[in-house]
Amino acid sequence: MIALIEHNVLTKMQLVEAIDTAISTKRKMAEDGQDPEVSPIAAGLLAALQTSIASFANI
């Protein structure tokens, strides 16, 4: 994912927003009972990834 930013395919903000959309989708899936064991964990992992990417000031 960092390579997408480094090669100017996406801005850091675009990537963070895309991950935010994925987090929202996974949370909604969990609420709707889709993959109730996996969806909340996936949302948590995506949130951690988003925080990590957002913390890089130089990209």
C-alpha distance matrix in Angstrom:
0.0 3.8 5.2 5.3 7.0 8.9 10.1 11.1 9.9 9.1 10.6 9.5 12.2 11.2 7.9 10.3 12.9 11.2 10.6 14.1 15.4 14.2 15.9 19.0 19.2 19.1 21.7 23.8 23.7 25.0 27.7 28.8 29.1 26.5 25.3 26.8 25.9 22.2 21.1 21.8 20.0 16.8 17.1 17.6 14.6 12.4 14.4 13.8 10.0 10.6 13.2 11.2 8.6 11.8 13.8 12.3 15.0 14.4 11.1
3.8 0.0 3.8 5.4 5.2 6.2 8.6 9.9 10.0 9.3 9.8 8.5 11.9 11.9 9.1 11.1 14.2 13.4 12.8 16.0 17.8 17.1 18.4 21.4 22.1 22.1 24.3 26.6 26.9 27.9 30.5 31.8 32.3 29.8 28.6 29.8 28.7 25.2 24.1 24.3 22.4 19.6 19.6 19.5 16.5 14.6 15.8 14.7 11.1 11.4 13.1 10.6 7.8 10.8 12.0 9.7 12.1 11.0 7.9
5.2 3.8 0.0 3.8 5.3 4.8 5.9 8.3 8.4 9.2 10.7 10.7 14.1 13.4 11.1 13.9 16.5 15.2 15.3 18.7 19.9 19.1 21.0 23.9 24.1 24.3 26.9 28.9 28.9 30.2 32.9 33.9 34.3 31.6 30.4 32.0 30.9 27.3 26.3 27.0 25.1 22.0 22.3 22.6 19.5 17.5 19.2 18.2 14.5 14.9 16.8 14.4 11.5 14.3 15.6 12.9 14.9 13.0 9.8
5.3 5.4 3.8 0.0 3.8 5.6 5.4 6.2 5.0 5.7 8.0 8.8 11.8 10.3 8.5 11.9 13.8 12.4 13.3 16.6 17.4 17.1 19.3 21.8 22.0 22.7 25.2 26.9 27.1 28.8 31.2 32.0 32.8 30.1 29.3 31.0 30.4 26.7 25.3 26.2 24.8 21.5 21.4 22.2 19.5 16.8 18.5 18.3 14.6 14.3 16.7 15.0 11.7 13.9 16.1 13.8 15.4 13.8 10.2
7.0 5.2 5.3 3.8 0.0 3.8 5.4 5.0 5.9 5.1 5.5 6.1 9.5 9.2 8.0 10.8 13.1 12.8 13.6 16.4 17.8 18.0 19.7 22.1 22.9 23.8 25.9 27.7 28.3 29.9 32.0 33.2 34.2 31.7 31.1 32.4 31.8 28.3 26.6 27.0 25.7 22.6 22.1 22.5 20.1 17.4 18.3 18.0 14.5 13.5 15.4 13.7 10.1 11.7 13.6 11.0 12.0 10.4 6.7
8.9 6.2 4.8 5.6 3.8 0.0 3.8 5.5 7.7 8.4 8.7 9.3 12.9 12.9 11.8 14.3 16.8 16.5 17.2 20.0 21.5 21.5 23.2 25.7 26.5 27.1 29.3 31.2 31.7 33.1 35.4 36.6 37.4 34.9 34.0 35.3 34.5 31.0 29.6 30.0 28.3 25.4 25.1 25.2 22.5 20.2 21.1 20.3 16.9 16.4 17.8 15.5 12.3 14.0 15.1 11.9 12.6 9.9 6.8
10.1 8.6 5.9 5.4 5.4 3.8 0.0 3.8 5.5 7.9 9.5 11.3 14.4 13.5 12.8 16.0 17.9 17.0 18.3 21.2 22.1 22.2 24.4 26.7 27.0 28.0 30.4 32.0 32.3 34.1 36.4 37.2 38.1 35.4 34.6 36.3 35.8 32.1 30.7 31.5 30.0 26.8 26.6 27.2 24.5 22.0 23.3 22.9 19.2 18.7 20.6 18.7 15.2 17.0 18.5 15.5 16.1 13.5 10.3
11.1 9.9 8.3 6.2 5.0 5.5 3.8 0.0 3.8 5.4 6.6 9.3 11.8 10.9 11.2 14.3 15.7 15.3 17.2 19.6 20.4 21.1 23.3 25.2 25.8 27.2 29.4 30.7 31.4 33.4 35.3 36.2 37.4 34.9 34.5 36.1 35.8 32.2 30.4 31.1 30.1 26.8 26.2 27.0 24.7 21.7 22.7 22.8 19.3 18.1 20.0 18.7 15.0 16.0 18.0 15.3 15.3 13.1 9.9
9.9 10.0 8.4 5.0 5.9 7.7 5.5 3.8 0.0 3.8 7.0 9.8 11.7 9.7 9.7 13.4 14.2 13.1 15.2 17.9 18.1 18.6 21.2 23.0 23.1 24.6 27.1 28.2 28.6 30.8 32.8 33.4 34.6 31.9 31.7 33.5 33.4 29.8 27.9 29.0 28.1 24.6 24.2 25.4 23.2 20.1 21.5 22.0 18.4 17.3 19.8 18.8 15.1 16.5 19.0 16.8 17.4 15.8 12.1
9.1 9.3 9.2 5.7 5.1 8.4 7.9 5.4 3.8 0.0 3.8 6.5 8.0 5.9 6.4 9.8 10.6 10.0 12.3 14.6 15.1 16.0 18.3 20.0 20.6 22.1 24.3 25.5 26.3 28.3 30.1 31.0 32.4 30.0 29.9 31.4 31.4 27.9 25.8 26.5 25.9 22.5 21.6 22.8 20.8 17.5 18.6 19.3 16.0 14.3 16.8 16.2 12.5 13.3 16.2 14.5 15.1 14.2 10.5
10.6 9.8 10.7 8.0 5.5 8.7 9.5 6.6 7.0 3.8 0.0 3.8 5.3 5.1 6.4 8.7 9.9 10.7 12.5 14.2 15.5 16.9 18.5 20.1 21.3 22.9 24.5 25.9 27.2 29.0 30.5 31.7 33.3 31.2 31.1 32.2 32.3 28.9 26.6 26.8 26.2 23.2 21.8 22.6 21.0 17.7 17.9 18.6 15.6 13.3 15.2 14.9 11.1 11.0 13.8 12.1 12.1 11.6 8.3
9.5 8.5 10.7 8.8 6.1 9.3 11.3 9.3 9.8 6.5 3.8 0.0 3.8 5.5 5.2 6.2 8.6 9.9 10.7 12.2 14.3 15.5 16.5 18.4 20.1 21.2 22.5 24.4 25.8 27.1 28.7 30.3 31.7 29.8 29.5 30.2 30.0 26.8 24.6 24.4 23.6 20.9 19.3 19.7 18.1 15.0 14.9 15.2 12.5 10.1 11.5 11.2 7.6 7.2 10.1 8.9 9.4 9.7 6.7
12.2 11.9 14.1 11.8 9.5 12.9 14.4 11.8 11.7 8.0 5.3 3.8 0.0 3.8 5.4 5.1 6.1 8.5 9.9 10.3 12.3 14.3 15.1 16.4 18.4 19.9 20.9 22.4 24.3 25.6 26.8 28.5 30.2 28.6 28.7 29.3 29.5 26.5 23.9 23.5 23.4 20.7 18.6 19.3 18.4 15.0 14.4 15.6 13.4 10.2 11.7 12.7 9.4 8.0 11.4 11.2 11.4 12.5 10.0
11.2 11.9 13.4 10.3 9.2 12.9 13.5 10.9 9.7 5.9 5.1 5.5 3.8 0.0 3.8 5.5 5.1 6.1 8.6 9.7 10.6 12.5 14.2 15.3 16.6 18.5 20.0 21.1 22.6 24.5 25.8 27.0 28.8 26.8 27.1 28.1 28.6 25.4 22.7 23.0 23.0 19.9 18.1 19.4 18.4 14.8 14.9 16.5 14.0 11.2 13.7 14.5 11.1 10.7 14.3 14.0 14.6 15.2 12.0
7.9 9.1 11.1 8.5 8.0 11.8 12.8 11.2 9.7 6.4 6.4 5.2 5.4 3.8 0.0 3.8 5.4 5.0 6.2 8.5 9.9 10.7 12.3 14.3 15.4 16.6 18.4 20.0 21.1 22.7 24.5 25.7 27.1 25.0 24.8 25.8 25.9 22.6 20.2 20.5 20.1 16.9 15.5 16.7 15.1 11.7 12.3 13.5 10.6 8.4 11.3 11.6 8.4 9.0 12.6 12.3 13.8 14.4 11.2
10.3 11.1 13.9 11.9 10.8 14.3 16.0 14.3 13.4 9.8 8.7 6.2 5.1 5.5 3.8 0.0 3.8 5.5 5.2 6.1 8.7 9.9 10.4 12.3 14.3 15.3 16.4 18.4 19.9 21.0 22.6 24.3 25.7 24.1 24.0 24.4 24.5 21.5 18.9 18.6 18.4 15.7 13.6 14.4 13.5 10.0 9.6 11.2 9.0 5.8 8.4 9.8 7.2 6.7 10.5 11.3 13.0 14.5 11.9
12.9 14.2 16.5 13.8 13.1 16.8 17.9 15.7 14.2 10.6 9.9 8.6 6.1 5.1 5.4 3.8 0.0 3.8 5.4 4.9 6.3 8.7 9.7 10.5 12.4 14.3 15.2 16.5 18.4 20.0 21.0 22.5 24.4 22.9 23.3 23.9 24.6 21.7 18.7 18.6 19.1 16.3 13.9 15.5 15.2 11.5 11.2 13.7 11.9 8.7 11.4 13.3 11.0 10.2 14.0 15.0 16.1 17.7 15.0
11.2 13.4 15.2 12.4 12.8 16.5 17.0 15.3 13.1 10.0 10.7 9.9 8.5 6.1 5.0 5.5 3.8 0.0 3.8 5.3 5.1 6.4 8.8 10.0 10.7 12.6 14.4 15.5 16.6 18.6 20.2 21.1 22.8 20.7 21.1 22.2 22.8 19.7 16.9 17.5 17.8 14.5 12.8 14.9 14.2 10.4 11.4 13.8 11.6 9.3 12.7 14.1 11.7 12.1 15.8 16.4 18.2 19.2 16.1
10.6 12.8 15.3 13.3 13.6 17.2 18.3 17.2 15.2 12.3 12.5 10.7 9.9 8.6 6.2 5.2 5.4 3.8 0.0 3.8 5.3 5.0 6.2 8.6 9.7 10.5 12.3 14.2 15.1 16.5 18.4 19.8 21.0 19.1 18.9 19.7 20.0 16.8 14.2 14.4 14.4 11.3 9.5 11.3 10.4 6.6 7.7 10.2 8.2 6.3 9.9 11.4 9.9 10.6 14.1 15.2 17.5 18.9 16.1
14.1 16.0 18.7 16.6 16.4 20.0 21.2 19.6 17.9 14.6 14.2 12.2 10.3 9.7 8.5 6.1 4.9 5.3 3.8 0.0 3.8 5.4 5.0 6.2 8.6 9.9 10.6 12.3 14.2 15.4 16.5 18.3 20.0 18.7 19.0 19.3 20.0 17.3 14.2 13.9 14.7 12.1 9.3 11.2 11.6 8.0 7.6 10.9 10.1 7.4 10.2 12.8 11.7 11.3 14.8 16.5 18.4 20.4 18.0
15.4 17.8 19.9 17.4 17.8 21.5 22.1 20.4 18.1 15.1 15.5 14.3 12.3 10.6 9.9 8.7 6.3 5.1 5.3 3.8 0.0 3.8 5.4 5.1 6.2 8.7 9.9 10.6 12.3 14.3 15.3 16.4 18.4 16.8 17.7 18.4 19.7 17.0 13.6 14.2 15.5 12.6 10.3 13.0 13.5 10.0 10.6 14.0 12.9 10.8 13.9 16.2 14.8 14.8 18.3 19.8 21.6 23.3 20.5
14.2 17.1 19.1 17.1 18.0 21.5 22.2 21.1 18.6 16.0 16.9 15.5 14.3 12.5 10.7 9.9 8.7 6.4 5.0 5.4 3.8 0.0 3.8 5.4 5.0 6.2 8.6 9.8 10.4 12.4 14.2 15.2 16.5 14.4 14.7 15.8 16.6 13.7 10.6 11.7 12.5 9.3 7.6 10.8 10.7 7.5 9.3 12.4 11.3 10.3 13.6 15.4 14.5 15.3 18.6 20.0 22.4 23.9 21.0
15.9 18.4 21.0 19.3 19.7 23.2 24.4 23.3 21.2 18.3 18.5 16.5 15.1 14.2 12.3 10.4 9.7 8.8 6.2 5.0 5.4 3.8 0.0 3.8 5.4 5.2 6.2 8.6 9.8 10.6 12.4 14.2 15.4 14.1 14.2 14.3 15.0 12.5 9.2 9.1 10.2 7.8 4.9 7.8 8.9 6.1 6.7 10.3 10.4 9.2 11.9 14.3 14.2 14.6 17.5 19.6 22.0 24.0 21.7
19.0 21.4 23.9 21.8 22.1 25.7 26.7 25.2 23.0 20.0 20.1 18.4 16.4 15.3 14.3 12.3 10.5 10.0 8.6 6.2 5.1 5.4 3.8 0.0 3.8 5.5 5.1 6.1 8.6 9.9 10.5 12.2 14.2 13.4 14.5 14.4 16.1 14.1 10.4 10.4 12.6 10.7 7.7 10.7 12.4 9.9 9.9 13.7 14.0 12.3 14.8 17.5 17.3 17.1 20.1 22.3 24.4 26.5 24.1
19.2 22.1 24.1 22.0 22.9 26.5 27.0 25.8 23.1 20.6 21.3 20.1 18.4 16.6 15.4 14.3 12.4 10.7 9.7 8.6 6.2 5.0 5.4 3.8 0.0 3.8 5.5 5.1 6.1 8.7 9.9 10.4 12.3 10.7 12.1 12.9 14.7 12.6 9.0 10.3 12.5 10.2 8.3 12.0 13.2 10.9 12.1 15.5 15.4 14.4 17.3 19.6 19.1 19.5 22.7 24.5 26.8 28.5 25.8
19.1 22.1 24.3 22.7 23.8 27.1 28.0 27.2 24.6 22.1 22.9 21.2 19.9 18.5 16.6 15.3 14.3 12.6 10.5 9.9 8.7 6.2 5.2 5.5 3.8 0.0 3.8 5.4 4.9 6.2 8.7 9.8 10.5 8.9 9.3 9.8 11.2 8.9 5.2 6.7 8.9 6.8 5.5 9.2 10.6 9.2 10.7 13.8 14.1 13.9 16.6 18.6 18.8 19.6 22.3 24.3 27.0 28.9 26.3
21.7 24.3 26.9 25.2 25.9 29.3 30.4 29.4 27.1 24.3 24.5 22.5 20.9 20.0 18.4 16.4 15.2 14.4 12.3 10.6 9.9 8.6 6.2 5.1 5.5 3.8 0.0 3.8 5.4 5.1 6.3 8.6 9.9 9.7 10.5 9.7 11.5 10.3 6.6 6.2 9.4 8.7 6.2 9.2 11.7 10.7 10.9 14.2 15.4 14.8 16.8 19.4 20.0 20.2 22.7 25.2 27.6 29.9 27.7
23.8 26.6 28.9 26.9 27.7 31.2 32.0 30.7 28.2 25.5 25.9 24.4 22.4 21.1 20.0 18.4 16.5 15.5 14.2 12.3 10.6 9.8 8.6 6.1 5.1 5.4 3.8 0.0 3.8 5.4 5.0 6.1 8.6 8.6 10.7 10.3 13.1 12.3 8.6 9.3 12.7 11.7 9.7 12.9 15.2 13.9 14.3 17.8 18.6 17.7 20.0 22.6 22.8 22.9 25.7 28.0 30.3 32.4 30.0
23.7 26.9 28.9 27.1 28.3 31.7 32.3 31.4 28.6 26.3 27.2 25.8 24.3 22.6 21.1 19.9 18.4 16.6 15.1 14.2 12.3 10.4 9.8 8.6 6.1 4.9 5.4 3.8 0.0 3.8 5.4 5.0 6.2 5.0 7.2 7.7 10.6 9.6 6.4 8.5 11.5 10.5 9.8 13.1 14.9 14.0 15.3 18.4 19.0 18.8 21.3 23.5 23.8 24.4 27.2 29.2 31.8 33.7 31.2
25.0 27.9 30.2 28.8 29.9 33.1 34.1 33.4 30.8 28.3 29.0 27.1 25.6 24.5 22.7 21.0 20.0 18.6 16.5 15.4 14.3 12.4 10.6 9.9 8.7 6.2 5.1 5.4 3.8 0.0 3.8 5.4 5.1 5.6 6.6 5.1 8.0 8.1 5.3 6.0 9.5 9.8 9.1 11.7 14.0 14.0 14.8 17.6 18.9 19.0 20.9 23.2 24.1 24.7 27.0 29.4 32.1 34.3 32.0
27.7 30.5 32.9 31.2 32.0 35.4 36.4 35.3 32.8 30.1 30.5 28.7 26.8 25.8 24.5 22.6 21.0 20.2 18.4 16.5 15.3 14.2 12.4 10.5 9.9 8.7 6.3 5.0 5.4 3.8 0.0 3.8 5.5 7.6 9.7 7.9 11.1 11.8 9.1 9.1 12.8 13.2 11.8 14.2 17.0 16.7 16.9 19.9 21.4 21.0 22.8 25.4 26.2 26.3 28.8 31.4 33.8 36.1 34.0
28.8 31.8 33.9 32.0 33.2 36.6 37.2 36.2 33.4 31.0 31.7 30.3 28.5 27.0 25.7 24.3 22.5 21.1 19.8 18.3 16.4 15.2 14.2 12.2 10.4 9.8 8.6 6.1 5.0 5.4 3.8 0.0 3.8 5.7 8.9 8.3 12.0 12.6 10.1 11.4 14.8 14.8 14.0 16.8 19.1 18.6 19.4 22.5 23.5 23.2 25.4 27.9 28.3 28.7 31.3 33.7 36.1 38.2 35.8
29.1 32.3 34.3 32.8 34.2 37.4 38.1 37.4 34.6 32.4 33.3 31.7 30.2 28.8 27.1 25.7 24.4 22.8 21.0 20.0 18.4 16.5 15.4 14.2 12.3 10.5 9.9 8.6 6.2 5.1 5.5 3.8 0.0 3.8 6.2 5.2 9.0 10.3 8.9 10.4 13.4 13.9 13.9 16.5 18.6 18.7 19.8 22.5 23.6 24.0 26.0 28.2 29.0 29.7 32.1 34.4 37.1 39.2 36.8
26.5 29.8 31.6 30.1 31.7 34.9 35.4 34.9 31.9 30.0 31.2 29.8 28.6 26.8 25.0 24.1 22.9 20.7 19.1 18.7 16.8 14.4 14.1 13.4 10.7 8.9 9.7 8.6 5.0 5.6 7.6 5.7 3.8 0.0 3.8 5.4 8.6 8.6 7.3 10.1 12.5 12.1 12.8 15.7 17.1 17.1 18.8 21.4 22.0 22.5 24.9 26.8 27.3 28.3 30.9 32.8 35.7 37.4 34.8
25.3 28.6 30.4 29.3 31.1 34.0 34.6 34.5 31.7 29.9 31.1 29.5 28.7 27.1 24.8 24.0 23.3 21.1 18.9 19.0 17.7 14.7 14.2 14.5 12.1 9.3 10.5 10.7 7.2 6.6 9.7 8.9 6.2 3.8 0.0 3.8 5.5 5.4 5.6 8.6 10.1 10.1 11.8 14.2 15.1 15.8 17.8 19.8 20.5 21.6 23.9 25.4 26.2 27.6 29.8 31.7 34.8 36.5 34.0
26.8 29.8 32.0 31.0 32.4 35.3 36.3 36.1 33.5 31.4 32.2 30.2 29.3 28.1 25.8 24.4 23.9 22.2 19.7 19.3 18.4 15.8 14.3 14.4 12.9 9.8 9.7 10.3 7.7 5.1 7.9 8.3 5.2 5.4 3.8 0.0 3.8 5.7 5.7 7.0 9.1 10.4 11.3 13.1 14.9 16.0 17.3 19.3 20.6 21.6 23.4 25.2 26.4 27.5 29.5 31.8 34.8 36.8 34.6
25.9 28.7 30.9 30.4 31.8 34.5 35.8 35.8 33.4 31.4 32.3 30.0 29.5 28.6 25.9 24.5 24.6 22.8 20.0 20.0 19.7 16.6 15.0 16.1 14.7 11.2 11.5 13.1 10.6 8.0 11.1 12.0 9.0 8.6 5.5 3.8 0.0 3.8 6.1 6.7 7.3 9.3 11.1 12.0 13.3 15.2 16.7 17.9 19.4 21.0 22.6 23.9 25.5 26.9 28.5 30.7 34.0 35.9 33.8
22.2 25.2 27.3 26.7 28.3 31.0 32.1 32.2 29.8 27.9 28.9 26.8 26.5 25.4 22.6 21.5 21.7 19.7 16.8 17.3 17.0 13.7 12.5 14.1 12.6 8.9 10.3 12.3 9.6 8.1 11.8 12.6 10.3 8.6 5.4 5.7 3.8 0.0 3.8 5.8 5.4 6.1 8.7 10.1 10.6 12.2 14.3 15.5 16.4 18.2 20.1 21.2 22.5 24.2 25.9 27.8 31.1 32.8 30.6
21.1 24.1 26.3 25.3 26.6 29.6 30.7 30.4 27.9 25.8 26.6 24.6 23.9 22.7 20.2 18.9 18.7 16.9 14.2 14.2 13.6 10.6 9.2 10.4 9.0 5.2 6.6 8.6 6.4 5.3 9.1 10.1 8.9 7.3 5.6 5.7 6.1 3.8 0.0 3.8 5.4 5.0 6.1 8.6 9.9 10.4 12.2 14.3 15.2 16.2 18.3 19.9 20.9 22.2 24.3 26.3 29.4 31.3 29.0
21.8 24.3 27.0 26.2 27.0 30.0 31.5 31.1 29.0 26.5 26.8 24.4 23.5 23.0 20.5 18.6 18.6 17.5 14.4 13.9 14.2 11.7 9.1 10.4 10.3 6.7 6.2 9.3 8.5 6.0 9.1 11.4 10.4 10.1 8.6 7.0 6.7 5.8 3.8 0.0 3.8 5.4 5.0 6.2 8.7 9.9 10.5 12.5 14.3 15.2 16.6 18.5 20.0 20.9 22.7 25.2 28.2 30.4 28.4
20.0 22.4 25.1 24.8 25.7 28.3 30.0 30.1 28.1 25.9 26.2 23.6 23.4 23.0 20.1 18.4 19.1 17.8 14.4 14.7 15.5 12.5 10.2 12.6 12.5 8.9 9.4 12.7 11.5 9.5 12.8 14.8 13.4 12.5 10.1 9.1 7.3 5.4 5.4 3.8 0.0 3.8 5.4 5.1 6.2 8.6 9.8 10.7 12.4 14.2 15.4 16.7 18.5 19.9 21.3 23.6 26.8 28.9 27.0
16.8 19.6 22.0 21.5 22.6 25.4 26.8 26.8 24.6 22.5 23.2 20.9 20.7 19.9 16.9 15.7 16.3 14.5 11.3 12.1 12.6 9.3 7.8 10.7 10.2 6.8 8.7 11.7 10.5 9.8 13.2 14.8 13.9 12.1 10.1 10.4 9.3 6.1 5.0 5.4 3.8 0.0 3.8 5.4 5.1 6.1 8.5 9.9 10.5 12.1 14.2 15.3 16.4 18.1 20.0 21.8 25.1 26.8 24.6
17.1 19.6 22.3 21.4 22.1 25.1 26.6 26.2 24.2 21.6 21.8 19.3 18.6 18.1 15.5 13.6 13.9 12.8 9.5 9.3 10.3 7.6 4.9 7.7 8.3 5.5 6.2 9.7 9.8 9.1 11.8 14.0 13.9 12.8 11.8 11.3 11.1 8.7 6.1 5.0 5.4 3.8 0.0 3.8 5.5 5.1 6.1 8.7 9.8 10.3 12.3 14.2 15.3 16.2 18.3 20.6 23.5 25.6 23.5
17.6 19.5 22.6 22.2 22.5 25.2 27.2 27.0 25.4 22.8 22.6 19.7 19.3 19.4 16.7 14.4 15.5 14.9 11.3 11.2 13.0 10.8 7.8 10.7 12.0 9.2 9.2 12.9 13.1 11.7 14.2 16.8 16.5 15.7 14.2 13.1 12.0 10.1 8.6 6.2 5.1 5.4 3.8 0.0 3.8 5.4 5.0 6.3 8.7 9.8 10.6 12.4 14.4 15.3 16.7 19.2 22.3 24.6 23.0
14.6 16.5 19.5 19.5 20.1 22.5 24.5 24.7 23.2 20.8 21.0 18.1 18.4 18.4 15.1 13.5 15.2 14.2 10.4 11.6 13.5 10.7 8.9 12.4 13.2 10.6 11.7 15.2 14.9 14.0 17.0 19.1 18.6 17.1 15.1 14.9 13.3 10.6 9.9 8.7 6.2 5.1 5.5 3.8 0.0 3.8 5.4 5.1 6.2 8.6 9.9 10.6 12.4 14.2 15.5 17.5 20.8 22.7 20.9
12.4 14.6 17.5 16.8 17.4 20.2 22.0 21.7 20.1 17.5 17.7 15.0 15.0 14.8 11.7 10.0 11.5 10.4 6.6 8.0 10.0 7.5 6.1 9.9 10.9 9.2 10.7 13.9 14.0 14.0 16.7 18.6 18.7 17.1 15.8 16.0 15.2 12.2 10.4 9.9 8.6 6.1 5.1 5.4 3.8 0.0 3.8 5.4 5.0 6.0 8.6 9.8 10.5 12.0 14.2 15.9 19.1 20.9 18.7
14.4 15.8 19.2 18.5 18.3 21.1 23.3 22.7 21.5 18.6 17.9 14.9 14.4 14.9 12.3 9.6 11.2 11.4 7.7 7.6 10.6 9.3 6.7 9.9 12.1 10.7 10.9 14.3 15.3 14.8 16.9 19.4 19.8 18.8 17.8 17.3 16.7 14.3 12.2 10.5 9.8 8.5 6.1 5.0 5.4 3.8 0.0 3.8 5.4 5.0 6.2 8.6 9.9 10.4 12.3 14.8 17.7 20.1 18.4
13.8 14.7 18.2 18.3 18.0 20.3 22.9 22.8 22.0 19.3 18.6 15.2 15.6 16.5 13.5 11.2 13.7 13.8 10.2 10.9 14.0 12.4 10.3 13.7 15.5 13.8 14.2 17.8 18.4 17.6 19.9 22.5 22.5 21.4 19.8 19.3 17.9 15.5 14.3 12.5 10.7 9.9 8.7 6.3 5.1 5.4 3.8 0.0 3.8 5.4 5.2 6.2 8.7 9.9 10.7 13.1 16.4 18.6 17.4
10.0 11.1 14.5 14.6 14.5 16.9 19.2 19.3 18.4 16.0 15.6 12.5 13.4 14.0 10.6 9.0 11.9 11.6 8.2 10.1 12.9 11.3 10.4 14.0 15.4 14.1 15.4 18.6 19.0 18.9 21.4 23.5 23.6 22.0 20.5 20.6 19.4 16.4 15.2 14.3 12.4 10.5 9.8 8.7 6.2 5.0 5.4 3.8 0.0 3.8 5.4 5.1 6.2 8.5 9.9 11.4 14.8 16.5 14.7
10.6 11.4 14.9 14.3 13.5 16.4 18.7 18.1 17.3 14.3 13.3 10.1 10.2 11.2 8.4 5.8 8.7 9.3 6.3 7.4 10.8 10.3 9.2 12.3 14.4 13.9 14.8 17.7 18.8 19.0 21.0 23.2 24.0 22.5 21.6 21.6 21.0 18.2 16.2 15.2 14.2 12.1 10.3 9.8 8.6 6.0 5.0 5.4 3.8 0.0 3.8 5.4 5.2 6.0 8.6 10.4 13.3 15.3 13.5
13.2 13.1 16.8 16.7 15.4 17.8 20.6 20.0 19.8 16.8 15.2 11.5 11.7 13.7 11.3 8.4 11.4 12.7 9.9 10.2 13.9 13.6 11.9 14.8 17.3 16.6 16.8 20.0 21.3 20.9 22.8 25.4 26.0 24.9 23.9 23.4 22.6 20.1 18.3 16.6 15.4 14.2 12.3 10.6 9.9 8.6 6.2 5.2 5.4 3.8 0.0 3.8 5.5 5.1 6.1 9.1 11.8 14.5 13.6
11.2 10.6 14.4 15.0 13.7 15.5 18.7 18.7 18.8 16.2 14.9 11.2 12.7 14.5 11.6 9.8 13.3 14.1 11.4 12.8 16.2 15.4 14.3 17.5 19.6 18.6 19.4 22.6 23.5 23.2 25.4 27.9 28.2 26.8 25.4 25.2 23.9 21.2 19.9 18.5 16.7 15.3 14.2 12.4 10.6 9.8 8.6 6.2 5.1 5.4 3.8 0.0 3.8 5.5 5.2 7.0 10.5 12.6 11.7
8.6 7.8 11.5 11.7 10.1 12.3 15.2 15.0 15.1 12.5 11.1 7.6 9.4 11.1 8.4 7.2 11.0 11.7 9.9 11.7 14.8 14.5 14.2 17.3 19.1 18.8 20.0 22.8 23.8 24.1 26.2 28.3 29.0 27.3 26.2 26.4 25.5 22.5 20.9 20.0 18.5 16.4 15.3 14.4 12.4 10.5 9.9 8.7 6.2 5.2 5.5 3.8 0.0 3.8 5.4 5.7 8.9 10.4 8.7
11.8 10.8 14.3 13.9 11.7 14.0 17.0 16.0 16.5 13.3 11.0 7.2 8.0 10.7 9.0 6.7 10.2 12.1 10.6 11.3 14.8 15.3 14.6 17.1 19.5 19.6 20.2 22.9 24.4 24.7 26.3 28.7 29.7 28.3 27.6 27.5 26.9 24.2 22.2 20.9 19.9 18.1 16.2 15.3 14.2 12.0 10.4 9.9 8.5 6.0 5.1 5.5 3.8 0.0 3.8 5.5 7.5 10.1 9.0
13.8 12.0 15.6 16.1 13.6 15.1 18.5 18.0 19.0 16.2 13.8 10.1 11.4 14.3 12.6 10.5 14.0 15.8 14.1 14.8 18.3 18.6 17.5 20.1 22.7 22.3 22.7 25.7 27.2 27.0 28.8 31.3 32.1 30.9 29.8 29.5 28.5 25.9 24.3 22.7 21.3 20.0 18.3 16.7 15.5 14.2 12.3 10.7 9.9 8.6 6.1 5.2 5.4 3.8 0.0 3.8 6.0 9.1 9.4
12.3 9.7 12.9 13.8 11.0 11.9 15.5 15.3 16.8 14.5 12.1 8.9 11.2 14.0 12.3 11.3 15.0 16.4 15.2 16.5 19.8 20.0 19.6 22.3 24.5 24.3 25.2 28.0 29.2 29.4 31.4 33.7 34.4 32.8 31.7 31.8 30.7 27.8 26.3 25.2 23.6 21.8 20.6 19.2 17.5 15.9 14.8 13.1 11.4 10.4 9.1 7.0 5.7 5.5 3.8 0.0 3.8 5.7 6.0
15.0 12.1 14.9 15.4 12.0 12.6 16.1 15.3 17.4 15.1 12.1 9.4 11.4 14.6 13.8 13.0 16.1 18.2 17.5 18.4 21.6 22.4 22.0 24.4 26.8 27.0 27.6 30.3 31.8 32.1 33.8 36.1 37.1 35.7 34.8 34.8 34.0 31.1 29.4 28.2 26.8 25.1 23.5 22.3 20.8 19.1 17.7 16.4 14.8 13.3 11.8 10.5 8.9 7.5 6.0 3.8 0.0 3.8 5.8
14.4 11.0 13.0 13.8 10.4 9.9 13.5 13.1 15.8 14.2 11.6 9.7 12.5 15.2 14.4 14.5 17.7 19.2 18.9 20.4 23.3 23.9 24.0 26.5 28.5 28.9 29.9 32.4 33.7 34.3 36.1 38.2 39.2 37.4 36.5 36.8 35.9 32.8 31.3 30.4 28.9 26.8 25.6 24.6 22.7 20.9 20.1 18.6 16.5 15.3 14.5 12.6 10.4 10.1 9.1 5.7 3.8 0.0 3.8
11.1 7.9 9.8 10.2 6.7 6.8 10.3 9.9 12.1 10.5 8.3 6.7 10.0 12.0 11.2 11.9 15.0 16.1 16.1 18.0 20.5 21.0 21.7 24.1 25.8 26.3 27.7 30.0 31.2 32.0 34.0 35.8 36.8 34.8 34.0 34.6 33.8 30.6 29.0 28.4 27.0 24.6 23.5 23.0 20.9 18.7 18.4 17.4 14.7 13.5 13.6 11.7 8.7 9.0 9.4 6.0 5.8 3.8 0.0
